């Protein structure tokens, strides 16, 4: 049996008499064996092979067992997400899709009307537009993958709600941040429900680390002590799968080292399930319960704004935050009026 690994798939070579056939198959070894038998039988009988599509010079098969929803999503998971920074979130969204459409649903039977019904169902769950978009993402990625390979000629369209103006403008002031940290270090432990829960100092470390690194919480969860070399933090698992390295401030370094000493493998993984509730407590204590912009993600925006304010270099901010394009950076660091004045002065001098 001539089946071997090649080009992130399995290469199948079949020879019947003087006729040879070769193709790249994306699926399991068992399915490749079935595919080989189908090819051999067709060549022996002189029949045409089952429908195929040429992609980048390689022949990719259309094989029905690969097009059942759960298996199709699993294929996409292994190819694009299994090693990414959003792996756990994507897995959860995949589960939602499978529960709604059914694990054994042939993806070729899913229509745009079905997609519309799924989006409406998501709305009835009370999910925000951004959450609905994430819940649809595994499906859109899956259909795009199989459409490009000729398996799904007419993929459905998932029309998710518009996000509206998603630009973040809330900056946390120095006074607000100092008050936030003081609340955790001085008052939080009085309100802890369990003795084994994270302490106020733990949360102070976590939020200080986010403020000075600009990391997304999901990136901080997955850090390990080995990611820190000297004062350089190597962020390998990111939302955009774009690794980056940033130098730590002294207080960010102290927070990371302190947490690593307590939790050897994952210094900040504990925060995954508890930081939102802790933040809400502090926000209410500060009298900011109605301030919709005072959220943990504002720490990342504040870090970006401070970087730009001090460097006036958008490329530095882009590299620090790990954005793939400068347009995303512009959402966090707006050009300030004095920049335009300086530009005017340069033109006038010229």
N, C-alpha and C positions, 0 to 999 in steps of 0.2 A: 504494500500500500504506500503510495508516494504522497504523503502529507507531511509538510514541515512548516515551521514558523517562518514568516516572512512579512515585512512591511506592516507590522502591528496586526497581522492576521495569520491565516493558514494558507499556504500555497498547495493547491491540489494539482498533481500531474497524472494524467490518464493516457495510456497508450493501448489502442485496439487495432491490431494489424499494423498498417502503415499510417494510421491516423493518430495524431497526438493532440491533446488538449491540456491547456494550463490556465488556471485562474486563481485569484486571491479571494479567499473566503473569510468573512468576518462573522465568527460565531464560535461555538464550542467544538471540541474535537469530535464528539459524538455526531453532531450535525454535519461536520465536514465529512465524516465517514459515510453518512447517508447520502450526502451530495455527490460523493465520488461514485457510489453505487448507481445513482440516477444517471450520471454522466456516462458511465461505462455501458449501462443498459441502452441508452439512447444511441451511442456510437455503434454498438453491436447491431442494433436494429435499423440503423441508418435514419433515425428520426432526428428532428431538430431538438436542440437542448431547450430546457425550460427557460422562460423569459429571463434575460440578463441585461445589464446596463454597463456600458463602458465608462469608467471614471478614472481620469488621469492615466489612461493607458492600461489600467488593470480591469479585468472583468469581474464584477461583483454580482453574486447570485441573488435572485429573489427566492427566498425559501420561507414558506408560511410559518413554520414553528418559531422563527425568529421575530415574527410580527405580532405575537401575542403580547399584550400590554406590559405585563410584569417582566417578561423576558426582554422585551425591547428596551424598557427603561433601565434594566440591569446592564444591558449592553452599553447604553449611553453613560451610565454611572461609572463603569469600569474605564471607559475611554476618556472621559472628560473631568470627572469629579472626585474619584475615589481618593486621590492624593491632594486635593485642593483644600484651601482654608475654610470653605463653606460646606465641607462634606456632610457634617451632621445635619445642617439646616436643609440641604438638598434632599437628603435621605428622608427627612420628615415630610417634605413637600411631595416627594414621590409616593409615599404611603397614602397621602390624601388622594392623589390621582387614582391610585389603584383601588382604594376603597370606593370611590365614586363610580368609576367606569367598569371595574371588574378586572381581576388579574388575567383572565383568559379571553378578554375582549380582543378580537383582531383589530389592530389599529387602523386598518384600511376601511373599517366600517364606521369609524368615528367621523362625523360630519361637522361642518361649521355650526349647524343648528345644535348639535350635541355640545359643542364648545361654548355656545351662547348659554345653554342651559347650565353648564358647569359654572360659568362666571356668575350667573344669577344665583345659583346655589351658594356660592362663596359669599355673595353679598348678604344673603339671608343668615349667614353665620355671624354677621356683624363685623366681618374683617375689614380693615382699612384697605384703601386702594393699593397701597404699597405691598400689603400682605397678599392680596389677590394676585398681584403681578407675580410674586414669588411662587404662589401655588400653581400658576399656569406655566412657569418657566420650564419645568422638566418636560412638559408636553410639547411646547414649541421647539425646544432643543431637539427632542426625539424626532419630531416630524421633519425638521430641517435636515437632520442627519440622514434619515432614510429616503427623503425626497431627492437629495443630492446623489444618492446611489441608485435611483430609479425604482425603489421599492414601493413608494407611495406617490403616484403621479399627481394627485390632487389633494395635497394636505389641507386640513381644516385651518381656519383662522381663529385665533383666540383674541377677541377684542376686549382687552382689559380696561378698567376705568382709568381715565386720565389722572395723573398724579397732581396736576396743577402746578403752582409755583412751589417747587421743592427746595428753593435756595434758602440756606440757613443764614440768618443775620444776627442771631443772639450771641453776644460775646459775654463770657463770665468775667466780671471785673476782679481785680486783685482782692478787694475787700470782700466780695462775695465768696471767693474761693477760700480765703483765710477763715471766714466764718464757717464755711462748710467743713473744713478740716478740723476746726476747733470743736464743732459739734460732735464729730465722730470720736475724737480723742478724749473729750471730756465728759460727754453726756450719753453716748450711744449705749454703753455697756449696761446702763441702768434699765434699758428697755429690751435687752436681749431676752428671748424666750427660752433659749436652751444654753446651758453652760458650754456645750461643745460647738456652738455656732461661731461664725466669724466674729471677731471683736471689732471694736471701733477703730483700733489701730490698723487692723487688716484692711478695712474699707478706706481709711485715710491713705494707706500705701497704694491701694488700687487706683483711686481717683487721682492721686498725685502722679502716679506713673502714666496714666492716660493723658493728663494735662501736659506733661513735659515731653512725651514721645509722640503724641498725636495718633497713637495706634487706635484702631477700631477695637472694641471689647472682644470681638471674635478672634482677633489676632493675638491679643494678650492671653486669652485662655490657653492657647496652644504653645506658648513659649516654654522652653526647658532651660535649665541652668547652662547647658552646653551652647545655647544661643548667644551667651554673653562671653566675649573674648576681650579682656581688658576693659575699656569703657565703650566698646563697640557692640551694639546689639544687632544680631543677624536675624531679621524677620523673614522666615522661609515660607510659612503657610499664610497666604494673604487672600483677601477677597478677590483680587484680580489675578491671582497666581503669578504675581510679579514680585519676587523676593527683593528685599532692600536691606541696607545696613545704615543705622543711624547711631551717632554718639549720644551717650546718656548724660544728662545733667547730674550734679552731685546728689540731689534729693531723689531723682528717679533711680539712680544707682543704689542708694541706700534702701529704697522701698523694695527693689527687686531682690537685693541680697538678703534683706530681712525675711521676705516671704520664702525665698529659696531655702533658707536655713530651717524653716518650719516645715516646708512641704517640698521635699527633695526633687520629685519628678516633675511636677507642674505647679510652679509658684502661684499662678493666678487662676487655675482651673476652678477652684472653689467658688469664685465670684460669678460663674455662669448662671447659677440658679438663685442668686440672692442680691446682686447689686441693685437691681431695679427697685425692689422693695425698700432697701436701705436708702436709696436716693430719694424716693418719695417721702420717706420719714423726714429726712433732712430738709427737703424743700418745704414741707409743711411747717417744720420748726422755724424756718427762716421767713415764713409768711409769704412764700412765693407759690403757693398751691395753685393759683390761677394763671401763673406764667407758663404758657405752653412751650415757650422756647427754652426754659431752664430744664434741660434734659441732659443725661450723661453724654450724648453725642456732641453737645455743645462744647465739651472739653476738646474734642478734635478740631472743631471750628476755631476755638479760641487759640489753640496751639498754632494753627495755620495763620491766623490773623497776626499773632505776635511775631511769628517768623518773618512775615512779609513786612510788618511795621519796622522791624530792625534791620532787615537785609535789603529790602526793596528789590528782591530778586525772585521772580515767579518760578524760575527754573529750580532754584533751591527748594522752594516750597513744594513744587511738584515732585521732586526726587525724594524729599523727606516723607511726604504723605503716601508716595507710591502710586500716584495717578498715571494712567497710560497716556493721557493727553492733557494739554494745557487748559482746555476748555473746562474740564472738571475742576482744576485748581482755581480758576477764576470764580467759581461758585463760592469758594471759601475765603479767598483773599481779594477783596474788591480794590480797584484802583482808588486811591484817596485823593481829595482835592489838591493837596499840595504837590502831588506828582504832576498834575496837569499844569500847575503854576510853574514848576521847575522846567517842564517841557517848553512852556511858553517863553521862559527866560532864555533857554538854549536857542530857540528859533530867533528870538530877538537879537541875541548876541551875534548870531551868524549873519 
